[in-house]
């Protein structure tokens, strides 16, 4: 191969290599872009506080000789919460709206002083308590309160959570009650402060 042919061959080889290795953008038409648009994104996580208690009804077995009533079983209450970092306490309350007639038939009332509650297997207490900081609880109708937490709320440890408490009711000091069907309503509520 002579020098002329070799120079031509080298030039063709070099041009081929440049075309193969050249960026694709130089071989294409220039791009055109629109202006950039922005979309703002957001979401909110709201506070929530829910309580679910079962069973929906408790029946008492009356013992006329002892003047007592035994509940058909405990009430199980599951608390679920998602609270703001400004909250410091979470409490639960079981109470009767009418302390003089926690249970009643057409003629006879069973007052809260004859209704007792054991919270989470603790000591049995009469449902005659008072908490004036809670406007929904009448004087003398509060059963012992329960705490879904083992301590105060703290960020971020327990501002969200779930916990189950039990309430076992009983009746005492009833004496001889007249024949009839006695009924009442126990209110159970959570409060976050």
PyMOL CGO cylinders between C-alpha atoms (Angstrom):
from pymol import cmd
from pymol.cgo import CYLINDER

trace = [
    CYLINDER, 0.00, 0.00, 0.00, 1.47, 3.31, -0.91, 0.3, 1, 1, 1, 1, 1, 1,
    CYLINDER, 1.47, 3.31, -0.91, 1.53, 6.42, 1.20, 0.3, 1, 1, 1, 1, 1, 1,
    CYLINDER, 1.53, 6.42, 1.20, -1.31, 8.07, -0.65, 0.3, 1, 1, 1, 1, 1, 1,
    CYLINDER, -1.31, 8.07, -0.65, -3.64, 5.16, -0.26, 0.3, 1, 1, 1, 1, 1, 1,
    CYLINDER, -3.64, 5.16, -0.26, -2.59, 4.81, 3.32, 0.3, 1, 1, 1, 1, 1, 1,
    CYLINDER, -2.59, 4.81, 3.32, -3.31, 8.52, 4.03, 0.3, 1, 1, 1, 1, 1, 1,
    CYLINDER, -3.31, 8.52, 4.03, -6.77, 8.22, 2.39, 0.3, 1, 1, 1, 1, 1, 1,
    CYLINDER, -6.77, 8.22, 2.39, -7.47, 5.02, 4.31, 0.3, 1, 1, 1, 1, 1, 1,
    CYLINDER, -7.47, 5.02, 4.31, -6.39, 6.65, 7.59, 0.3, 1, 1, 1, 1, 1, 1,
    CYLINDER, -6.39, 6.65, 7.59, -8.57, 9.72, 6.89, 0.3, 1, 1, 1, 1, 1, 1,
    CYLINDER, -8.57, 9.72, 6.89, -11.65, 7.56, 6.15, 0.3, 1, 1, 1, 1, 1, 1,
    CYLINDER, -11.65, 7.56, 6.15, -10.98, 5.45, 9.25, 0.3, 1, 1, 1, 1, 1, 1,
    CYLINDER, -10.98, 5.45, 9.25, -10.57, 8.55, 11.42, 0.3, 1, 1, 1, 1, 1, 1,
    CYLINDER, -10.57, 8.55, 11.42, -13.78, 10.15, 10.05, 0.3, 1, 1, 1, 1, 1, 1,
    CYLINDER, -13.78, 10.15, 10.05, -15.68, 6.91, 10.65, 0.3, 1, 1, 1, 1, 1, 1,
    CYLINDER, -15.68, 6.91, 10.65, -14.45, 6.72, 14.24, 0.3, 1, 1, 1, 1, 1, 1,
    CYLINDER, -14.45, 6.72, 14.24, -15.46, 10.34, 14.91, 0.3, 1, 1, 1, 1, 1, 1,
    CYLINDER, -15.46, 10.34, 14.91, -18.95, 9.71, 13.55, 0.3, 1, 1, 1, 1, 1, 1,
    CYLINDER, -18.95, 9.71, 13.55, -19.38, 6.54, 15.57, 0.3, 1, 1, 1, 1, 1, 1,
    CYLINDER, -19.38, 6.54, 15.57, -18.06, 8.03, 18.79, 0.3, 1, 1, 1, 1, 1, 1,
    CYLINDER, -18.06, 8.03, 18.79, -19.68, 11.47, 18.45, 0.3, 1, 1, 1, 1, 1, 1,
    CYLINDER, -19.68, 11.47, 18.45, -22.54, 12.20, 20.93, 0.3, 1, 1, 1, 1, 1, 1,
    CYLINDER, -22.54, 12.20, 20.93, -25.98, 11.51, 19.57, 0.3, 1, 1, 1, 1, 1, 1,
    CYLINDER, -25.98, 11.51, 19.57, -27.09, 15.05, 20.36, 0.3, 1, 1, 1, 1, 1, 1,
    CYLINDER, -27.09, 15.05, 20.36, -24.82, 16.49, 17.72, 0.3, 1, 1, 1, 1, 1, 1,
    CYLINDER, -24.82, 16.49, 17.72, -26.53, 14.31, 15.15, 0.3, 1, 1, 1, 1, 1, 1,
    CYLINDER, -26.53, 14.31, 15.15, -30.05, 15.35, 16.19, 0.3, 1, 1, 1, 1, 1, 1,
    CYLINDER, -30.05, 15.35, 16.19, -31.87, 18.64, 15.93, 0.3, 1, 1, 1, 1, 1, 1,
    CYLINDER, -31.87, 18.64, 15.93, -31.64, 20.98, 18.94, 0.3, 1, 1, 1, 1, 1, 1,
    CYLINDER, -31.64, 20.98, 18.94, -34.27, 20.38, 21.68, 0.3, 1, 1, 1, 1, 1, 1,
    CYLINDER, -34.27, 20.38, 21.68, -36.84, 22.91, 22.77, 0.3, 1, 1, 1, 1, 1, 1,
    CYLINDER, -36.84, 22.91, 22.77, -38.26, 23.01, 26.31, 0.3, 1, 1, 1, 1, 1, 1,
    CYLINDER, -38.26, 23.01, 26.31, -41.35, 24.71, 27.76, 0.3, 1, 1, 1, 1, 1, 1,
    CYLINDER, -41.35, 24.71, 27.76, -41.31, 26.76, 30.92, 0.3, 1, 1, 1, 1, 1, 1,
    CYLINDER, -41.31, 26.76, 30.92, -41.30, 24.69, 34.15, 0.3, 1, 1, 1, 1, 1, 1,
    CYLINDER, -41.30, 24.69, 34.15, -44.56, 24.51, 36.12, 0.3, 1, 1, 1, 1, 1, 1,
    CYLINDER, -44.56, 24.51, 36.12, -44.74, 23.86, 39.86, 0.3, 1, 1, 1, 1, 1, 1,
    CYLINDER, -44.74, 23.86, 39.86, -47.36, 21.88, 41.75, 0.3, 1, 1, 1, 1, 1, 1,
    CYLINDER, -47.36, 21.88, 41.75, -47.58, 22.36, 45.52, 0.3, 1, 1, 1, 1, 1, 1,
    CYLINDER, -47.58, 22.36, 45.52, -48.14, 19.18, 47.52, 0.3, 1, 1, 1, 1, 1, 1,
    CYLINDER, -48.14, 19.18, 47.52, -49.48, 18.84, 51.06, 0.3, 1, 1, 1, 1, 1, 1,
    CYLINDER, -49.48, 18.84, 51.06, -51.44, 16.63, 53.41, 0.3, 1, 1, 1, 1, 1, 1,
    CYLINDER, -51.44, 16.63, 53.41, -52.71, 16.83, 56.98, 0.3, 1, 1, 1, 1, 1, 1,
    CYLINDER, -52.71, 16.83, 56.98, -52.71, 14.30, 59.77, 0.3, 1, 1, 1, 1, 1, 1,
    CYLINDER, -52.71, 14.30, 59.77, -55.54, 15.20, 62.13, 0.3, 1, 1, 1, 1, 1, 1,
    CYLINDER, -55.54, 15.20, 62.13, -55.76, 14.27, 65.77, 0.3, 1, 1, 1, 1, 1, 1,
    CYLINDER, -55.76, 14.27, 65.77, -58.00, 11.32, 66.52, 0.3, 1, 1, 1, 1, 1, 1,
    CYLINDER, -58.00, 11.32, 66.52, -59.24, 9.66, 69.67, 0.3, 1, 1, 1, 1, 1, 1,
    CYLINDER, -59.24, 9.66, 69.67, -61.50, 6.61, 69.48, 0.3, 1, 1, 1, 1, 1, 1,
    CYLINDER, -61.50, 6.61, 69.48, -62.88, 4.14, 71.97, 0.3, 1, 1, 1, 1, 1, 1,
    CYLINDER, -62.88, 4.14, 71.97, -64.49, 0.77, 71.24, 0.3, 1, 1, 1, 1, 1, 1,
    CYLINDER, -64.49, 0.77, 71.24, -66.03, -1.23, 74.09, 0.3, 1, 1, 1, 1, 1, 1,
    CYLINDER, -66.03, -1.23, 74.09, -67.46, -4.75, 74.09, 0.3, 1, 1, 1, 1, 1, 1,
    CYLINDER, -67.46, -4.75, 74.09, -69.82, -6.27, 74.94, 0.3, 1, 1, 1, 1, 1, 1,
    CYLINDER, -69.82, -6.27, 74.94, -72.56, -3.75, 74.23, 0.3, 1, 1, 1, 1, 1, 1,
    CYLINDER, -72.56, -3.75, 74.23, -74.63, -5.11, 77.15, 0.3, 1, 1, 1, 1, 1, 1,
    CYLINDER, -74.63, -5.11, 77.15, -73.88, -6.59, 80.56, 0.3, 1, 1, 1, 1, 1, 1,
    CYLINDER, -73.88, -6.59, 80.56, -76.42, -8.63, 82.51, 0.3, 1, 1, 1, 1, 1, 1,
    CYLINDER, -76.42, -8.63, 82.51, -76.33, -9.02, 86.29, 0.3, 1, 1, 1, 1, 1, 1,
    CYLINDER, -76.33, -9.02, 86.29, -77.30, -12.16, 88.19, 0.3, 1, 1, 1, 1, 1, 1,
    CYLINDER, -77.30, -12.16, 88.19, -79.16, -11.04, 91.31, 0.3, 1, 1, 1, 1, 1, 1,
    CYLINDER, -79.16, -11.04, 91.31, -78.61, -12.84, 94.61, 0.3, 1, 1, 1, 1, 1, 1,
    CYLINDER, -78.61, -12.84, 94.61, -81.55, -11.80, 96.84, 0.3, 1, 1, 1, 1, 1, 1,
    CYLINDER, -81.55, -11.80, 96.84, -80.08, -13.39, 99.97, 0.3, 1, 1, 1, 1, 1, 1,
    CYLINDER, -80.08, -13.39, 99.97, -76.74, -11.54, 99.69, 0.3, 1, 1, 1, 1, 1, 1,
    CYLINDER, -76.74, -11.54, 99.69, -78.21, -8.42, 98.07, 0.3, 1, 1, 1, 1, 1, 1,
    CYLINDER, -78.21, -8.42, 98.07, -75.59, -8.55, 95.30, 0.3, 1, 1, 1, 1, 1, 1,
    CYLINDER, -75.59, -8.55, 95.30, -75.44, -8.65, 91.55, 0.3, 1, 1, 1, 1, 1, 1,
    CYLINDER, -75.44, -8.65, 91.55, -72.70, -10.36, 89.55, 0.3, 1, 1, 1, 1, 1, 1,
    CYLINDER, -72.70, -10.36, 89.55, -71.92, -9.11, 86.04, 0.3, 1, 1, 1, 1, 1, 1,
    CYLINDER, -71.92, -9.11, 86.04, -72.04, -11.52, 83.13, 0.3, 1, 1, 1, 1, 1, 1,
    CYLINDER, -72.04, -11.52, 83.13, -68.45, -10.55, 82.33, 0.3, 1, 1, 1, 1, 1, 1,
    CYLINDER, -68.45, -10.55, 82.33, -66.00, -7.67, 82.08, 0.3, 1, 1, 1, 1, 1, 1,
    CYLINDER, -66.00, -7.67, 82.08, -66.24, -4.80, 79.62, 0.3, 1, 1, 1, 1, 1, 1,
    CYLINDER, -66.24, -4.80, 79.62, -63.20, -4.56, 77.37, 0.3, 1, 1, 1, 1, 1, 1,
    CYLINDER, -63.20, -4.56, 77.37, -62.41, -1.07, 76.02, 0.3, 1, 1, 1, 1, 1, 1,
    CYLINDER, -62.41, -1.07, 76.02, -59.81, -0.48, 73.31, 0.3, 1, 1, 1, 1, 1, 1,
    CYLINDER, -59.81, -0.48, 73.31, -58.49, 3.07, 73.05, 0.3, 1, 1, 1, 1, 1, 1,
    CYLINDER, -58.49, 3.07, 73.05, -56.79, 4.27, 69.87, 0.3, 1, 1, 1, 1, 1, 1,
    CYLINDER, -56.79, 4.27, 69.87, -55.19, 7.69, 69.58, 0.3, 1, 1, 1, 1, 1, 1,
    CYLINDER, -55.19, 7.69, 69.58, -53.07, 9.94, 67.36, 0.3, 1, 1, 1, 1, 1, 1,
    CYLINDER, -53.07, 9.94, 67.36, -52.47, 13.17, 69.25, 0.3, 1, 1, 1, 1, 1, 1,
    CYLINDER, -52.47, 13.17, 69.25, -50.64, 16.44, 68.74, 0.3, 1, 1, 1, 1, 1, 1,
    CYLINDER, -50.64, 16.44, 68.74, -47.38, 17.04, 70.58, 0.3, 1, 1, 1, 1, 1, 1,
    CYLINDER, -47.38, 17.04, 70.58, -49.16, 19.67, 72.72, 0.3, 1, 1, 1, 1, 1, 1,
    CYLINDER, -49.16, 19.67, 72.72, -51.10, 16.91, 74.52, 0.3, 1, 1, 1, 1, 1, 1,
    CYLINDER, -51.10, 16.91, 74.52, -49.67, 15.71, 77.82, 0.3, 1, 1, 1, 1, 1, 1,
    CYLINDER, -49.67, 15.71, 77.82, -52.30, 13.37, 79.31, 0.3, 1, 1, 1, 1, 1, 1,
    CYLINDER, -52.30, 13.37, 79.31, -54.80, 10.75, 78.20, 0.3, 1, 1, 1, 1, 1, 1,
    CYLINDER, -54.80, 10.75, 78.20, -57.52, 9.45, 80.53, 0.3, 1, 1, 1, 1, 1, 1,
    CYLINDER, -57.52, 9.45, 80.53, -60.56, 7.22, 80.34, 0.3, 1, 1, 1, 1, 1, 1,
    CYLINDER, -60.56, 7.22, 80.34, -63.73, 7.57, 82.41, 0.3, 1, 1, 1, 1, 1, 1,
    CYLINDER, -63.73, 7.57, 82.41, -66.66, 5.29, 83.17, 0.3, 1, 1, 1, 1, 1, 1,
    CYLINDER, -66.66, 5.29, 83.17, -69.65, 7.06, 84.71, 0.3, 1, 1, 1, 1, 1, 1,
    CYLINDER, -69.65, 7.06, 84.71, -73.41, 7.16, 85.14, 0.3, 1, 1, 1, 1, 1, 1,
    CYLINDER, -73.41, 7.16, 85.14, -75.32, 10.23, 83.95, 0.3, 1, 1, 1, 1, 1, 1,
    CYLINDER, -75.32, 10.23, 83.95, -77.86, 9.90, 86.77, 0.3, 1, 1, 1, 1, 1, 1,
    CYLINDER, -77.86, 9.90, 86.77, -76.11, 8.98, 90.03, 0.3, 1, 1, 1, 1, 1, 1,
    CYLINDER, -76.11, 8.98, 90.03, -79.37, 8.46, 91.90, 0.3, 1, 1, 1, 1, 1, 1,
    CYLINDER, -79.37, 8.46, 91.90, -80.53, 5.90, 89.34, 0.3, 1, 1, 1, 1, 1, 1,
    CYLINDER, -80.53, 5.90, 89.34, -77.66, 3.97, 87.78, 0.3, 1, 1, 1, 1, 1, 1,
    CYLINDER, -77.66, 3.97, 87.78, -80.18, 1.19, 87.17, 0.3, 1, 1, 1, 1, 1, 1,
    CYLINDER, -80.18, 1.19, 87.17, -83.94, 1.46, 87.59, 0.3, 1, 1, 1, 1, 1, 1,
    CYLINDER, -83.94, 1.46, 87.59, -87.23, -0.24, 86.92, 0.3, 1, 1, 1, 1, 1, 1,
    CYLINDER, -87.23, -0.24, 86.92, -90.61, 1.48, 86.90, 0.3, 1, 1, 1, 1, 1, 1,
    CYLINDER, -90.61, 1.48, 86.90, -90.63, 2.11, 90.67, 0.3, 1, 1, 1, 1, 1, 1,
    CYLINDER, -90.63, 2.11, 90.67, -87.18, 1.39, 92.17, 0.3, 1, 1, 1, 1, 1, 1,
    CYLINDER, -87.18, 1.39, 92.17, -83.81, 3.04, 91.60, 0.3, 1, 1, 1, 1, 1, 1,
    CYLINDER, -83.81, 3.04, 91.60, -80.39, 1.47, 92.19, 0.3, 1, 1, 1, 1, 1, 1,
    CYLINDER, -80.39, 1.47, 92.19, -78.03, 4.37, 92.97, 0.3, 1, 1, 1, 1, 1, 1,
    CYLINDER, -78.03, 4.37, 92.97, -74.35, 4.49, 91.99, 0.3, 1, 1, 1, 1, 1, 1,
    CYLINDER, -74.35, 4.49, 91.99, -73.43, 3.87, 95.63, 0.3, 1, 1, 1, 1, 1, 1,
    CYLINDER, -73.43, 3.87, 95.63, -74.57, 0.27, 95.05, 0.3, 1, 1, 1, 1, 1, 1,
    CYLINDER, -74.57, 0.27, 95.05, -72.61, -0.12, 91.77, 0.3, 1, 1, 1, 1, 1, 1,
    CYLINDER, -72.61, -0.12, 91.77, -68.92, -1.04, 92.01, 0.3, 1, 1, 1, 1, 1, 1,
    CYLINDER, -68.92, -1.04, 92.01, -66.16, -1.21, 89.41, 0.3, 1, 1, 1, 1, 1, 1,
    CYLINDER, -66.16, -1.21, 89.41, -62.79, -2.90, 89.21, 0.3, 1, 1, 1, 1, 1, 1,
    CYLINDER, -62.79, -2.90, 89.21, -60.54, -1.28, 86.60, 0.3, 1, 1, 1, 1, 1, 1,
    CYLINDER, -60.54, -1.28, 86.60, -57.99, -3.64, 85.03, 0.3, 1, 1, 1, 1, 1, 1,
    CYLINDER, -57.99, -3.64, 85.03, -58.26, -6.11, 87.91, 0.3, 1, 1, 1, 1, 1, 1,
    CYLINDER, -58.26, -6.11, 87.91, -57.63, -3.45, 90.56, 0.3, 1, 1, 1, 1, 1, 1,
    CYLINDER, -57.63, -3.45, 90.56, -59.48, -2.82, 93.78, 0.3, 1, 1, 1, 1, 1, 1,
    CYLINDER, -59.48, -2.82, 93.78, -63.28, -2.65, 93.65, 0.3, 1, 1, 1, 1, 1, 1,
    CYLINDER, -63.28, -2.65, 93.65, -64.48, 0.93, 94.09, 0.3, 1, 1, 1, 1, 1, 1,
    CYLINDER, -64.48, 0.93, 94.09, -68.00, 2.38, 94.31, 0.3, 1, 1, 1, 1, 1, 1,
    CYLINDER, -68.00, 2.38, 94.31, -69.15, 4.44, 91.32, 0.3, 1, 1, 1, 1, 1, 1,
    CYLINDER, -69.15, 4.44, 91.32, -69.65, 7.55, 93.44, 0.3, 1, 1, 1, 1, 1, 1,
    CYLINDER, -69.65, 7.55, 93.44, -66.63, 9.57, 92.37, 0.3, 1, 1, 1, 1, 1, 1,
    CYLINDER, -66.63, 9.57, 92.37, -66.55, 13.17, 91.24, 0.3, 1, 1, 1, 1, 1, 1,
    CYLINDER, -66.55, 13.17, 91.24, -64.30, 14.98, 88.77, 0.3, 1, 1, 1, 1, 1, 1,
    CYLINDER, -64.30, 14.98, 88.77, -65.29, 18.60, 88.36, 0.3, 1, 1, 1, 1, 1, 1,
    CYLINDER, -65.29, 18.60, 88.36, -62.79, 19.13, 85.52, 0.3, 1, 1, 1, 1, 1, 1,
    CYLINDER, -62.79, 19.13, 85.52, -64.98, 17.11, 83.17, 0.3, 1, 1, 1, 1, 1, 1,
    CYLINDER, -64.98, 17.11, 83.17, -68.30, 18.77, 82.51, 0.3, 1, 1, 1, 1, 1, 1,
    CYLINDER, -68.30, 18.77, 82.51, -69.99, 15.62, 81.15, 0.3, 1, 1, 1, 1, 1, 1,
    CYLINDER, -69.99, 15.62, 81.15, -69.63, 13.70, 84.42, 0.3, 1, 1, 1, 1, 1, 1,
    CYLINDER, -69.63, 13.70, 84.42, -72.22, 14.54, 87.07, 0.3, 1, 1, 1, 1, 1, 1,
    CYLINDER, -72.22, 14.54, 87.07, -71.24, 14.80, 90.73, 0.3, 1, 1, 1, 1, 1, 1,
    CYLINDER, -71.24, 14.80, 90.73, -71.28, 11.36, 92.33, 0.3, 1, 1, 1, 1, 1, 1,
    CYLINDER, -71.28, 11.36, 92.33, -71.54, 9.26, 89.17, 0.3, 1, 1, 1, 1, 1, 1,
    CYLINDER, -71.54, 9.26, 89.17, -67.89, 8.50, 88.34, 0.3, 1, 1, 1, 1, 1, 1,
    CYLINDER, -67.89, 8.50, 88.34, -66.53, 4.99, 88.54, 0.3, 1, 1, 1, 1, 1, 1,
    CYLINDER, -66.53, 4.99, 88.54, -62.76, 4.90, 88.96, 0.3, 1, 1, 1, 1, 1, 1,
    CYLINDER, -62.76, 4.90, 88.96, -61.00, 6.33, 85.91, 0.3, 1, 1, 1, 1, 1, 1,
    CYLINDER, -61.00, 6.33, 85.91, -58.63, 4.33, 83.79, 0.3, 1, 1, 1, 1, 1, 1,
    CYLINDER, -58.63, 4.33, 83.79, -55.45, 5.34, 82.03, 0.3, 1, 1, 1, 1, 1, 1,
    CYLINDER, -55.45, 5.34, 82.03, -54.75, 3.82, 78.61, 0.3, 1, 1, 1, 1, 1, 1,
    CYLINDER, -54.75, 3.82, 78.61, -51.08, 4.69, 79.21, 0.3, 1, 1, 1, 1, 1, 1,
    CYLINDER, -51.08, 4.69, 79.21, -48.68, 3.66, 81.91, 0.3, 1, 1, 1, 1, 1, 1,
    CYLINDER, -48.68, 3.66, 81.91, -47.54, 7.28, 82.24, 0.3, 1, 1, 1, 1, 1, 1,
    CYLINDER, -47.54, 7.28, 82.24, -47.86, 10.72, 80.66, 0.3, 1, 1, 1, 1, 1, 1,
    CYLINDER, -47.86, 10.72, 80.66, -47.87, 11.36, 76.93, 0.3, 1, 1, 1, 1, 1, 1,
    CYLINDER, -47.87, 11.36, 76.93, -44.45, 12.19, 75.52, 0.3, 1, 1, 1, 1, 1, 1,
    CYLINDER, -44.45, 12.19, 75.52, -43.32, 13.09, 72.03, 0.3, 1, 1, 1, 1, 1, 1,
    CYLINDER, -43.32, 13.09, 72.03, -42.75, 10.93, 69.98, 0.3, 1, 1, 1, 1, 1, 1,
    CYLINDER, -42.75, 10.93, 69.98, -42.89, 7.86, 72.23, 0.3, 1, 1, 1, 1, 1, 1,
    CYLINDER, -42.89, 7.86, 72.23, -46.64, 7.46, 72.74, 0.3, 1, 1, 1, 1, 1, 1,
    CYLINDER, -46.64, 7.46, 72.74, -48.52, 10.23, 70.92, 0.3, 1, 1, 1, 1, 1, 1,
    CYLINDER, -48.52, 10.23, 70.92, -49.98, 7.46, 68.80, 0.3, 1, 1, 1, 1, 1, 1,
    CYLINDER, -49.98, 7.46, 68.80, -51.03, 4.12, 70.14, 0.3, 1, 1, 1, 1, 1, 1,
    CYLINDER, -51.03, 4.12, 70.14, -53.65, 1.62, 71.13, 0.3, 1, 1, 1, 1, 1, 1,
    CYLINDER, -53.65, 1.62, 71.13, -54.40, -0.01, 74.47, 0.3, 1, 1, 1, 1, 1, 1,
    CYLINDER, -54.40, -0.01, 74.47, -57.11, -2.19, 76.00, 0.3, 1, 1, 1, 1, 1, 1,
    CYLINDER, -57.11, -2.19, 76.00, -58.52, -1.73, 79.52, 0.3, 1, 1, 1, 1, 1, 1,
    CYLINDER, -58.52, -1.73, 79.52, -61.13, -3.84, 81.33, 0.3, 1, 1, 1, 1, 1, 1,
    CYLINDER, -61.13, -3.84, 81.33, -63.95, -2.81, 83.63, 0.3, 1, 1, 1, 1, 1, 1,
    CYLINDER, -63.95, -2.81, 83.63, -65.68, -5.40, 85.81, 0.3, 1, 1, 1, 1, 1, 1,
    CYLINDER, -65.68, -5.40, 85.81, -68.90, -4.17, 87.40, 0.3, 1, 1, 1, 1, 1, 1,
    CYLINDER, -68.90, -4.17, 87.40, -70.71, -5.60, 90.40, 0.3, 1, 1, 1, 1, 1, 1,
    CYLINDER, -70.71, -5.60, 90.40, -73.69, -4.66, 92.57, 0.3, 1, 1, 1, 1, 1, 1,
    CYLINDER, -73.69, -4.66, 92.57, -73.75, -4.74, 96.38, 0.3, 1, 1, 1, 1, 1, 1,
    CYLINDER, -73.75, -4.74, 96.38, -75.91, -3.61, 99.30, 0.3, 1, 1, 1, 1, 1, 1,
    CYLINDER, -75.91, -3.61, 99.30, -79.04, -4.03, 97.20, 0.3, 1, 1, 1, 1, 1, 1,
    CYLINDER, -79.04, -4.03, 97.20, -81.23, -5.55, 99.87, 0.3, 1, 1, 1, 1, 1, 1,
    CYLINDER, -81.23, -5.55, 99.87, -84.56, -6.98, 98.72, 0.3, 1, 1, 1, 1, 1, 1,
    CYLINDER, -84.56, -6.98, 98.72, -85.47, -5.47, 95.36, 0.3, 1, 1, 1, 1, 1, 1,
    CYLINDER, -85.47, -5.47, 95.36, -88.98, -5.51, 93.95, 0.3, 1, 1, 1, 1, 1, 1,
    CYLINDER, -88.98, -5.51, 93.95, -89.65, -7.83, 91.04, 0.3, 1, 1, 1, 1, 1, 1,
    CYLINDER, -89.65, -7.83, 91.04, -88.99, -6.08, 87.74, 0.3, 1, 1, 1, 1, 1, 1,
    CYLINDER, -88.99, -6.08, 87.74, -86.54, -5.43, 84.92, 0.3, 1, 1, 1, 1, 1, 1,
    CYLINDER, -86.54, -5.43, 84.92, -83.83, -2.99, 85.87, 0.3, 1, 1, 1, 1, 1, 1,
    CYLINDER, -83.83, -2.99, 85.87, -81.90, -1.11, 83.21, 0.3, 1, 1, 1, 1, 1, 1,
    CYLINDER, -81.90, -1.11, 83.21, -79.24, 1.59, 83.07, 0.3, 1, 1, 1, 1, 1, 1,
    CYLINDER, -79.24, 1.59, 83.07, -76.46, 2.98, 80.91, 0.3, 1, 1, 1, 1, 1, 1,
    CYLINDER, -76.46, 2.98, 80.91, -72.78, 3.18, 81.75, 0.3, 1, 1, 1, 1, 1, 1,
    CYLINDER, -72.78, 3.18, 81.75, -71.03, 5.96, 79.81, 0.3, 1, 1, 1, 1, 1, 1,
    CYLINDER, -71.03, 5.96, 79.81, -67.38, 5.36, 78.90, 0.3, 1, 1, 1, 1, 1, 1,
    CYLINDER, -67.38, 5.36, 78.90, -65.30, 8.16, 77.41, 0.3, 1, 1, 1, 1, 1, 1,
    CYLINDER, -65.30, 8.16, 77.41, -61.70, 9.21, 76.66, 0.3, 1, 1, 1, 1, 1, 1,
    CYLINDER, -61.70, 9.21, 76.66, -60.18, 12.62, 77.22, 0.3, 1, 1, 1, 1, 1, 1,
    CYLINDER, -60.18, 12.62, 77.22, -56.86, 14.01, 75.97, 0.3, 1, 1, 1, 1, 1, 1,
    CYLINDER, -56.86, 14.01, 75.97, -55.46, 17.13, 77.61, 0.3, 1, 1, 1, 1, 1, 1,
]
cmd.load_cgo(trace, "trace")
